[in-house]
Amino acid sequence: MKGSARVDRRTKNLTHRLNEGEVAVISHTDLDRVAAENLRDAKPSVVLNAEKSISGRYPNLGPIILMEAGVPLIDDLGPEIMDISEGQIVEARKNGEVLVDGVVISQGIFETEETVKQDMIDARSGMETQLRAFATNTLEYMNQEQGLILDGVGIPKIRTKMKGRHVLIVVRGYDYVDDLHTLRPYIRENRPIMIGVDGGADALIELGYKPDMIVGDMDSVSDKALKSGAEIIVHAYRDGRAPGKKRVEDLGVEHTIFPATGTSEDVAMLLCDANDAELIVAVGTHSTIIEFLDKGRAGMASTFLTRLVVGGKLIDAKGVSRLYKSKISNGLVILLIVAGFVALFAAMTASASGQTFLSVLGARLGDLANWFRNLF
């Protein structure tokens, strides 16, 4: 396994520039599903992880996704692996050794389906600890943010008019692309206000839509999306610190600061509810304990309370692509159209009037062809 190295401590940044056959060098404890799917789609020759892809905290799905796709994974290589320079030629061996210029610089664990399955069994025993931590964090959050979630205290004024409108919130979570494709008829008929949560804005643009609003800490959204004309809501910490503020200021983009402890997707839902949206359709949002642990969240209180508050108007469309798939493919539709034309042609050639029509049509087409030839 050999190739040019692409190195980044943030896997989601690395996958944007990772090409097929290259070596992905990451530092990602508990490799999550979304990161693994992005790595898989880039088709690297091998993934080198400075950390443990399964630490034992919970049964994360990332390594299994790489195994099923046939992408080799070498784990627990240590911090020295991150000293590899971008573009260096790296060689990896099945004994876990990593070499640069023929010299072994680190050795880790070459993961197999058997080792990953055993790690997953061990990780399930760690769920009790995680559940206890979730419960504690949830109670703390409820005490801190019940005014915001239950009474709307601190929700900023926005210029986007939502009253009586449908709103589509897009998060780059599980199956979001397939779900958006399935929702195309709904989008075409209802023309909902479109909100991208961080990278969800780019997802909308990639599918040919224009986001009306972008909500998030601005760490995974492109400059193109931020300059698209959408209203920008920068999600800040409760003490007012906003890591994404400097970025939008440097771009010269008008924005509004929204301090809140919860997740950006929950902030987007609260904005919609506070501004009297008729219906909130969510794609790619996070709602299970595994999804929250994948994102490194310590608690789910904001999700629990937000869904309790907006539940009457919230439709979670996550996974809708698995619920319904059209049984009529594009190929069958084209075949049906061709068959219809063939049947029509056969019927016309079988009757005198039809033969006359075809003769006149042929003469007209001949005249049209001569006219085009005379032009040149």
C-alpha positions in Angstrom: 0.0 0.0 0.0 1.8 3.1 -1.3 0.9 6.6 -2.3 1.1 10.3 -1.9 0.1 11.5 1.6 -2.8 13.8 2.5 -2.5 14.9 6.1 -5.1 16.6 8.4 -6.2 16.3 12.0 -9.7 17.1 10.9 -11.0 14.3 8.7 -13.8 16.3 7.2 -11.2 18.8 5.9 -8.9 16.1 4.5 -11.6 14.3 2.5 -12.2 17.4 0.4 -8.8 17.1 -1.1 -8.2 13.4 -0.9 -7.9 11.7 -4.3 -8.2 8.0 -5.3 -5.1 6.0 -4.5 -3.6 8.5 -2.1 -2.8 7.8 1.6 -5.1 9.4 4.2 -3.3 10.4 7.4 -5.7 11.3 10.1 -5.9 11.7 13.9 -9.5 10.6 14.7 -10.5 8.8 17.9 -13.7 6.8 17.4 -14.0 7.1 13.6 -17.6 8.0 12.9 -19.9 6.9 10.2 -20.0 10.2 8.2 -16.2 10.6 8.2 -15.8 6.9 7.2 -18.3 7.3 4.3 -16.4 10.3 3.0 -13.1 8.4 3.3 -14.6 5.4 1.5 -16.0 7.6 -1.3 -12.5 9.1 -1.9 -11.0 5.6 -2.4 -7.6 6.0 -0.7 -5.0 3.2 -0.9 -4.9 3.1 2.9 -6.1 5.1 6.0 -3.4 5.7 8.7 -4.9 6.8 12.0 -2.7 8.3 14.8 -5.5 7.4 17.3 -7.7 4.4 18.0 -10.6 4.1 15.5 -12.5 2.3 18.2 -11.5 3.5 21.7 -14.1 1.4 23.5 -16.4 4.3 24.6 -19.2 3.2 22.3 -19.7 0.9 19.2 -18.9 3.5 16.4 -19.5 2.3 12.8 -16.7 4.0 11.0 -14.2 1.1 10.9 -16.8 -1.4 9.7 -17.7 0.9 6.8 -14.1 1.0 5.7 -13.7 -2.8 6.1 -16.8 -3.5 4.0 -15.5 -1.1 1.3 -12.1 -2.9 1.2 -10.2 0.2 2.4 -7.2 -0.8 4.6 -7.0 0.8 8.0 -3.9 1.0 10.2 -4.7 2.2 13.7 -3.0 3.6 16.8 0.1 4.8 15.0 0.9 7.5 17.6 1.3 11.3 17.2 4.5 11.0 15.1 2.5 9.9 12.1 1.1 13.4 11.9 4.6 14.7 11.1 4.4 13.3 7.6 4.5 16.1 5.1 1.7 16.7 2.6 2.6 15.0 -0.6 5.3 12.7 0.7 5.3 9.2 -0.6 4.3 6.8 2.1 4.4 3.0 2.2 2.2 0.9 4.6 2.6 -2.8 5.3 0.2 -5.4 6.7 2.3 -5.8 9.8 1.3 -2.3 10.7 4.6 -0.6 9.7 4.6 2.8 8.0 7.6 3.8 6.0 8.8 7.1 4.5 11.9 6.9 2.2 12.3 3.3 3.2 12.6 4.1 6.9 10.0 2.8 9.4 8.6 5.9 11.2 5.8 4.2 13.1 4.0 0.9 13.7 0.3 0.4 14.5 -2.4 -2.2 14.3 -3.5 -3.4 10.8 -7.2 -3.8 11.3 -9.1 -6.7 10.0 -12.8 -7.6 10.1 -12.1 -9.9 13.0 -10.2 -7.3 15.1 -12.9 -4.7 14.4 -15.7 -7.0 15.4 -14.0 -7.9 18.6 -13.4 -4.2 19.3 -17.1 -3.5 18.7 -18.1 -6.2 21.2 -15.8 -4.7 23.8 -17.1 -1.2 23.0 -20.7 -2.2 23.7 -19.8 -2.6 27.4 -18.8 1.1 27.5 -22.4 2.2 26.7 -23.5 2.1 30.3 -20.9 4.8 31.2 -22.0 6.9 28.2 -25.7 6.7 29.1 -24.9 7.9 32.6 -22.9 10.8 31.3 -25.7 11.7 28.9 -28.3 11.7 31.7 -26.1 14.0 33.9 -25.4 16.4 31.0 -29.0 16.5 30.0 -30.2 17.6 33.4 -27.5 20.3 33.6 -28.5 21.6 30.1 -32.2 21.7 31.0 -31.5 23.9 34.0 -29.3 26.3 31.8 -31.4 26.6 28.7 -35.0 26.0 29.5 -35.7 29.8 29.1 -34.4 29.7 25.5 -36.1 26.5 24.5 -39.5 26.8 26.3 -39.9 30.6 26.2 -37.8 31.8 23.3 -35.7 34.1 25.5 -32.6 35.3 23.6 -33.8 34.3 20.0 -32.5 37.1 17.7 -34.6 38.9 15.1 -34.1 37.7 11.5 -35.0 39.2 8.1 -36.2 35.9 6.5 -40.0 35.8 6.6 -41.2 32.3 7.7 -44.7 33.0 8.9 -47.1 30.4 7.3 -44.3 28.9 5.2 -42.7 25.5 5.0 -39.0 25.3 6.0 -36.6 22.7 5.0 -33.5 22.3 7.3 -30.6 20.3 5.8 -27.8 18.9 8.0 -24.9 16.8 6.5 -25.9 13.7 8.5 -26.7 10.1 7.6 -28.3 9.6 4.1 -28.9 13.3 3.6 -28.1 13.2 -0.2 -30.5 10.3 -0.9 -33.2 11.9 1.2 -32.9 15.3 -0.6 -33.2 13.5 -3.9 -36.4 11.8 -2.7 -37.8 15.1 -1.5 -37.4 16.8 -4.9 -41.2 16.6 -5.7 -42.0 18.1 -2.3 -39.5 20.9 -2.9 -40.8 21.6 -6.4 -44.4 21.8 -5.3 -44.1 23.6 -1.9 -41.0 25.8 -2.5 -40.0 25.8 1.2 -37.5 28.2 2.8 -34.2 26.4 2.7 -31.9 26.4 5.7 -28.4 24.8 5.6 -26.8 24.0 8.9 -23.1 24.5 8.2 -22.1 22.1 5.4 -25.8 21.5 4.7 -25.7 24.8 2.8 -23.2 23.3 0.4 -25.3 20.2 0.0 -28.2 22.4 -1.2 -26.0 24.3 -3.6 -24.5 21.0 -5.0 -28.1 19.8 -5.8 -28.9 23.1 -7.6 -30.8 24.9 -4.8 -30.1 28.3 -3.2 -30.1 28.4 0.6 -32.2 31.2 2.2 -30.4 30.9 5.5 -27.2 29.4 6.9 -27.0 28.5 10.6 -23.9 27.2 12.4 -20.4 27.8 13.7 -19.2 28.2 10.1 -16.4 25.6 10.4 -17.5 23.3 7.6 -19.3 25.6 5.1 -17.6 27.0 2.0 -16.9 30.6 1.1 -19.1 30.2 -1.9 -22.1 29.3 0.3 -21.5 32.2 2.7 -21.4 34.6 -0.3 -24.5 33.2 -1.9 -26.8 35.9 -0.4 -28.3 33.7 2.3 -29.0 35.2 5.7 -26.1 34.1 8.0 -26.8 33.2 11.6 -23.5 32.5 13.6 -24.1 30.1 16.4 -22.1 31.3 19.4 -21.3 29.9 22.9 -23.5 31.1 25.8 -20.8 33.5 26.9 -20.9 35.2 23.6 -17.7 33.7 22.0 -18.3 32.9 18.4 -15.4 31.1 16.6 -17.1 31.6 13.2 -17.6 35.4 13.6 -14.1 36.3 12.4 -14.5 34.2 9.3 -17.7 35.9 8.1 -16.3 39.3 9.1 -13.2 38.7 6.9 -15.5 37.8 4.0 -17.5 40.9 4.6 -20.7 39.0 5.0 -23.6 40.5 7.0 -24.5 38.2 9.9 -26.4 37.8 13.2 -25.0 36.2 16.4 -27.1 33.6 18.2 -25.7 32.5 21.6 -26.9 29.1 22.6 -25.6 26.0 24.3 -27.4 23.4 22.1 -26.5 22.1 18.6 -26.8 24.3 15.5 -29.5 22.1 14.0 -31.6 22.7 17.1 -30.9 26.4 17.0 -32.3 26.4 13.4 -35.5 24.6 14.5 -36.0 27.1 17.3 -35.6 30.0 14.9 -38.3 28.5 12.6 -40.7 27.9 15.5 -40.2 31.3 17.0 -40.9 32.9 13.6 -44.2 31.0 13.1 -43.1 28.6 10.3 -46.1 26.4 9.4 -44.1 23.2 8.9 -40.4 22.2 9.6 -39.0 19.4 7.5 -35.6 18.2 8.7 -33.1 16.2 6.7 -29.9 14.6 8.1 -30.4 15.7 11.7 -29.0 13.8 14.7 -31.4 12.2 17.1 -29.9 8.9 18.5 -27.2 8.4 21.1 -24.8 6.8 18.6 -25.2 9.8 16.3 -24.5 12.3 19.1 -21.5 10.3 20.3 -20.2 10.3 16.7 -20.4 14.1 16.8 -18.6 14.2 20.1 -21.6 15.6 21.9 -21.8 15.1 25.6 -25.6 15.3 25.9 -28.9 15.3 23.9 -30.9 17.7 26.1 -31.3 20.3 23.4 -32.6 17.7 21.0 -35.0 16.3 23.5 -36.5 19.7 24.5 -36.4 21.2 21.0 -38.4 18.3 19.6 -40.9 18.5 22.4 -41.4 22.2 21.7 -41.6 22.1 17.9 -42.9 18.5 17.6 -46.3 19.6 16.4 -44.9 21.1 13.2 -41.7 19.0 12.8 -41.4 16.3 10.2 -38.1 14.4 10.5 -37.4 13.3 6.9 -34.2 11.5 7.8 -34.2 8.1 6.1 -37.2 8.9 3.9 -35.2 7.5 0.9 -35.2 4.1 2.5 -38.9 4.3 3.2 -39.9 5.0 -0.4 -38.0 4.3 -3.6 -39.7 4.6 -7.0 -40.0 1.2 -8.7 -40.1 2.7 -12.1 -36.6 3.5 -13.3 -35.6 6.2 -15.9 -34.7 3.4 -18.3 -38.1 1.9 -18.1 -39.7 5.3 -18.7 -37.5 5.8 -21.8 -38.3 2.3 -23.1 -42.1 3.0 -22.6 -41.8 6.2 -24.6 -39.9 4.5 -27.4 -42.5 1.6 -27.5 -45.3 4.2 -27.8 -43.7 5.8 -30.8 -43.1 2.4 -32.5 -46.7 1.5 -31.9 -47.9 4.8 -33.3 -45.6 4.4 -36.4 -46.9 0.9 -37.0 -50.5 2.0 -36.8 -50.0 4.8 -39.2 -48.3 2.6 -41.8 -51.2 0.2 -41.7 -53.8 2.8 -42.8 -54.1 4.7 -46.1 -54.5 8.1 -44.2 -51.5 7.3 -42.1 -49.4 6.5 -45.1 -50.5 9.8 -46.7 -49.5 11.7 -43.6 -46.1 10.0 -43.4 -45.5 10.9 -47.1 -46.4 14.6 -46.5 -44.2 14.6 -43.4 -41.3 13.1 -45.3 -41.6 15.7 -48.0 -41.7 18.5 -45.4 -38.7 17.2 -43.7 -36.9 16.9 -47.0 -37.7 20.6 -47.7 -36.4 21.6 -44.3 -33.2 19.7 -44.9 -32.7 21.4 -48.3 -33.3 24.8 -46.6 -30.6 24.1 -44.1 -28.1 23.0 -46.8 -28.8 26.2 -48.8 -27.9 28.3 -45.7 -24.3 26.9 -45.8 
